[in-house]
Amino acid sequence: MSDLISQLKERLSDGAVLEAEAALEKARGWSRLGTPVAVVRPRSTEEVSMVLKLCHDAKQAVVPWGGKTGLVEGANSDNAFAISLERMNAIEEIDSEGATMTVQAGCVLQTVCEAADAKELFFPLDLGARGSATIGGNISTNAGGNRVIRYGMMRELVLGLEAVLADGTVMSSMNHLIKNNAGYDPKQIFIGSEGTLGIVTRAVLRLRPKARSQNTAFVAVDGFQALPQLLRGVERGLGGSLSAFEVMWEDFYRLVTTEPALGKPPVAYGHPYYVLIEALGGDQEEDANRFERVLASQIEDGSISDAVIAKSQGERDRMWALRDDVAQVARNAPIFTFDVSLKLNAMEVYVREVQESLRSRWPKATLMVFGHLGDGNLHLIPGVGDGSGEARHAVENIIYGALRKCGGSVSAEHGIGLEKRDYLAWSRNPEEIALMRTLKRALDPHNILNPGKIFAAA
């Protein structure tokens, strides 16, 4: 181990290899990052390649780090070298005509969005960790967020990428074309693989034209059956410009609009569901009129009970701040976080079953529910028990057990990591998992890349 560290220090620049307290100082994130043997901070794909070749020859485990904002212990680095891409954060090129951006994997999502905006372009990915999450991390987890309903997951936003395999081989597929059916598409095996098949170092992102209009509303709904009707009605009426349909259950809405939260309720309490609706378009006046007409028709149909439309950017920001103020759930500590997906027509019964099961065991249990309802993604944050491993396991069995019965997925957008590994088979069949293992063995025969994540070594 010390020989390997010495080799890395000799071949990399000063400060590129951190040990002991300096390494532990870096091991701070949104979920447990463990205790890395060392933190290695390369500056280029070539340096990543060199590091992995040495680690492969020594059969030393490595764990890639991006913005460290994952929630499933996917970057836990106990007894491993953590490879941080924080120094690989450059935007290499913006092609305005081709509407693409070439970036290094350590580039922060918000930086990408702002750079696109400065060129009158738009990168659609948006999530709460936008100021810390990196493009490499977004790719490795196939990130989703608030605009999936219109623009898709990260998989739909990546045209090409470069990744380093376990043995140091550089697989460069920096495609700039939207349509390229020349054989297999190698980039797809790395998107969503959580760093277990290779380390993404660069990417070509697809950009869109910058929107000329943005219309946002906050509405109240009195029954779950009205939510699908509202969603589809708004989709039809807006003609493809619907970009967000974020639903909050009443308990969550009250939490983020009562002190010590800074948010104020834009519509009155007393409704079981609240929806943040947003549309992006090309003409503010025309789109605003259409937006108001569509909402008015939904009020007439009975889908909407109350509504307010943002009339300024400040009002719009305050509406989104409610949806983003997830930190308020800490008031219900100890809490556990879950990220699931399921069919829209199964959600009402599913949430009710989870609530009843939690309160049957813990009468004072809380359950905050919110999510990207238009793409089937719910976030559930129960506040129960004593925060122990035993309590977590019991909660997992309740939440995933009810989910398994309705054919949902234990991970909508956060990945599997370590936390959900034992439940992978509840959402993937044996043949799918066998194929995953075949890919892992082929690309990482020594099991050095983020070992133990997604599934345990055979």
N, C-alpha and C positions, 0 to 999 in steps of 0.2 A: 504493500500500500504506500509506504513512504517513498519507495523507488518511483512509483507511478506519479506521485505528487511532484517529486523532484524533476521528473522528465517534463511534466506539464509546465512547471515554473520556468524551466530552461527554454522552452519553445514558445511560450506566450509572454506578453508584455507584463511589466510590473503592475501588480494589483489585479491581475487576471485570475489568480487562484487565491481564494480566501479560506482560512482554516480557523479552527477553535472559535473564539469569541466573535471574530469578524464574520465567520460563516453563520453562527447562530443569530447574529444581528440581522442577517438577510432572511432568516427563516421565519418571517412573519407574514401571515396572509389571512384570507377569509376562512380557511379551514386549516386543520393541523398539517404542518409541513414537516414535522419530525426533526431529526437531528442529522443533517448531512455530514458525511465525512469531510467534504470540502465543497465550496461553491466555485465553479469555473465559469468565467465570463469572457467568452470568445468575442472577436470583433468581425468575423467574416465566416462565410460558408466553409472556406478552406480551413480555418481554425477549428470549426466544429468537426469537420471531417477528420482532422488530425487527432483531436481529442477522442472521438469515437473509435478510431482505429486502435489507439493505444489501449482504451478500455476494453475493446473487444478481444484483443490479444491477451489481456490480463484477466478477462472474464469478470470485469468490474461493473457493477450495476450503475446506471446513470438515469437521472430523472430530469426531464426538461421543465424549466420554469419560464412562464410568461409574466403576466401581471399579478399572479398569485391570488386571483379573485375567485377561483373555483370553490365549490361548496361540497364536494364529495370526496375530498382527500385524494384527488387525482394527481397532486404534485407532492404527495408525502415522500420524503427522501431519506427515511431512516436507513442507515448503513449504506448509503449510495452517494455518488457524486451528483450534486445538483448542477445542471448546466443552465445558467441564466442567460437569456438573450437580450438583457437590458441594454447592452452596448450596440446591438444590431438594430437600431431604431430609425434608420434613414428612409425617407421617401426618395426613391431613385429616379422616378420619372412620372410625369402626368401627361398622358396623350389626350389632349382635348378633343381632337378630331375622332380618334378611335374610342374615346370615353373609357380609358383604362388608367389604372394607377399601379405602378410597380413599387413594392415596399419591402423592407426587411421585416422579419417576423416579430422583432421586438418593438415595432412602432405601435404606439398607443392608439386605440380606436378613435378617441376624440380628435387626436392630431390628424388622422386620416380624413375624418369628416370635415374638419375645418379647412384642410388643404384643398379638398374637393370643392367646398363652398367658395373658396377664393377664386376658383377657376370657373364659377358658374355651373358647377357640376354637383352631384349628390351621391354619397355612399349611404345606402339605406339602412345598414345594420344599426340598431339602437337598443341599448340595454342599460340597466342601472349602474353598471360598473364601467361605463364608457370612459371615464377619466383615468382608469388604471388598467383595464383589460387590454391585452395586446392582440394584434392580428394573428400571430402564431397560436396563441391560446384560443382565439375565436375559431380558427380553422381546426385545431386539434379536438375541440369539443362540438364542432358543427353548431356554433352558437345560433340562437334564435332571436328572442327579444320582441320588441313592440310592433314591428312592421312586417312580420312573417306573412300575415294574411294577404299582403299585396306583393311583396318582393321575395318571399321565400327565406329559407334558412341560409346559413353561411355557404353551404354547398352550392347554392344557386348564384352566389356572388363572387366565386373564385373561378377565374378562367384558366389560370396556370399556377404552378408552384414549383419550388425547389425543396428537396428534402434530402437529408443525409441518413443513409441506412446504418444498421448496427455496426457493420464492419468498416464504416468510413466511406463507402461508395456514395458519390453524389448523384442523385437522380434528379436531373433538371428537366422539367416539363413546363417551361415558362411560356405557355401558349397565350397569345393575345387575341385569338379568334373566338367568336361566339359559337360558330359552327365548325367542328373539327371531328369528323367521324372516322379518322384514320386509325382503325384498330381499337384496342382497349384504351381506356382513359386512365393512365396510372395515378393521376392526382387523387382520384376518388378514394383509393384505399387509405390515404393519409388523413382525409377530412373525416373527423369524428372518431379517429382511432386513439385519441388521448395520448399520443406520444409513444405508443407501444410498438409501432411498426417503423418509425423513422422520426427524425426531428426536422420539422419544417423551418426553413431559414429565410426564404423569400417567397413572394406571391405576386401574381397579377390579379388585380381586383377589377370587377366590372362596375363602372359608374353609370349614373343616369343623369338626365338633364335636371338642373335645379328647379324645384317647384316655384311657380309664380304666385300660387295661392295656397293658403293654409286656413282651413276652417275647423274649429274645434267646439265640441259641445259636451256638456255633462248632463246626463239624463237619469231619471229614476224609473224603475220598472217594478210593477207590483206582483208579478208571478213569473216563475222560471219559464213556463210555456211561452211567454211573450218574448223571451230573449232570442230564440232562433228566428221567430217571425220578424223581429226587429233587425237582426243581423242580415237576413236575406233581403228584406225590404230596402234597407239602406244600401246594400251592395247593388241591387238592381237600379235603384233610383239615382245613385251617384255615378253609374256608368263606368265602374272600374277605378274610380279615384279614392275609394275607401282605403285608408292606410293603417288605421288602428281601431280596434274594438276591444277595449280593456274593461273587464267587469270586476266589480268589487262587491262582495257580500256585505251586508249591513254592518256586521261587527267590525270588519276591517275599516269600513268607511268612517264609523264613529271613532275608531282608534286614531286615525290620522287627522281627525278634525277636532280633537279635544286636547286640552293642555295635558302635558307639556308640549305636544305637537304644535307647530306654528300654523298649520293649515286651518282654514275656515270652511264650513260646509257651503258649497255653491248652491245646493238644493236642500230642501228640508229633510230632516230625519223622518223615519217611520215607514220607509220602503225596504223591502228585502234585498233589492239589487240596485246597483248604481253602475252606469256605463259611461266611459270616456270614449267619445267617437271623434275621429279625425279624418279629414280628407285632404289630399294634396293634389293640386291641379295647375292649370295654365293661365287662368284669368280670374283675378280676385273678385271682381264685381259679378261676373256671370256665375262663378262657382259658389259665391256666397248666397246668391239668390236661389240657386239650385239646392244648396245645402239646407236652407231654411224651408224650402218647399217640401223637401223629402222628410225633414223632421216633423213638419206640420201634418203631413199625411199620416205619419206614424202615430202622432197624437190622436188624430181623428179615428184611426183604426183601433186605438186602445192599447197599442204596444208600449207607448210612453205615457207615464203619469205626470211627470214634471220635467222641465228642461230649462237649461240656460246655455246660451251661445256666447262664446268668448268674443268680445268686441275689440280687444287689443292684445298685443303680444304679452303684456303683463298678466292679463286674465288667463291667457292660454298657458303661460308658464306656471301660474298658481294651480291650475287644474292638473297639469302633469306632475307638479310637485307632490300632490296627494298620492298619486299612483306610485311615485318613486320613493316615498317616505317609509320604506319597508322597515327601517331601523326601529320604528315605534313598537314593533312586535316584541322587542326586548323587555317591554313593560310587563309582559306575561311570563317572564322567565321562571323556571327553566323551559326552554323551547327546543323544538326540533324542526328542521326545514325539509320539505318534500316538494318535488317537482315531477308531476305526472301528466300523462295525456290519455284521453279517452274520448269516445264518441259523444257528441253533443247531447244526444237523446238519452245518455246514461248518466249524465252529470248530477241531475237533481237527486235521484235515488242514491247515487254513490256518496255524495256529500252528506246526505241525511244518515245513511248507514254508518259512516265514519263518525259523525257527531254522536250518534246514539251509543256506539260501541265505546268511544272514549269516555263518555259521561257515565256509562254503566260501570266502568272500572275506576274512573276518577271523577266523582260528582262535580268537582269545581273546575274541570278541564275547560280550557278555551280553545277555539279553533278559528284561526284567521284564514280566510279563503279569498283569493283574487287570481286573476290570470288573463292570458291572451285567449279569450274564449273563442274568437273566430278561427283559431287554428287548433283548438282542442286541448290547450295547455292550461292546467291549473296549478297554482302554488298553494300548498296547505302548510300552515305553521301552527301545530298544536302546542299549547302550554300545559304540560301535565307532569305529574310525578316529581321525582327528585333529581332529574337530569342524569341518572345513572345509566350504565350500559344495559342493565336489566329493563329499565323503563323504556329506553330507546327500542330495544328489541320487541317489547310488547306493542309499542306504538307502530313499529314497522309492520308487524304481522296484521294489525288492524287496517292500516292504510293500504298496504300492498295486497292483503287478503281480499279486501273488497274490490280492489282494482283488478285482481286476477279474474274474478268472477265475470267481469264485464269486458274482458279482453283488452284492457288498457296497457300502457307502457309505464314501467317504473321510472323511466327518465324521458322527459320531453326535450330538454335542452341542456341540462347540466352535466350529462355523462354518467358513467358508472363508477369510476374511480375505485376506491376501497369500500366506501360506505354501502354501495348497492350491489356489490359483487355477489353476495349470497342470493340475491333475488333476480339475477340475470335470466335464469331459466324460467322465471315466471312471465317473462315477456318475449323470450326467444326460444324457438324449438330446438331439439337436440341437433338437427341437421345444420341449422344456422350456426350454433355454437361450435360444432365440429369444423365447419368451414373457417370460422374465425381462428380456431386453434391451428389449422393447417397453414393459414397465412402467417400467423405468428411464428411457427416453427421454420417456415421457409425464409422469412426475412430476418429473423432474430434467433438463430439456432442456439445461442448461448443464453438467451433470455436475459439480456442486460438492459433492454430498453423499458424503462418504467415497469419493472417486474412486479407481478402480483396485481396490477390494475386490470379492471374489467373482469378477468377470471384468474384463478390461481394457476400456477404452473402445473402441468400434468405430472 
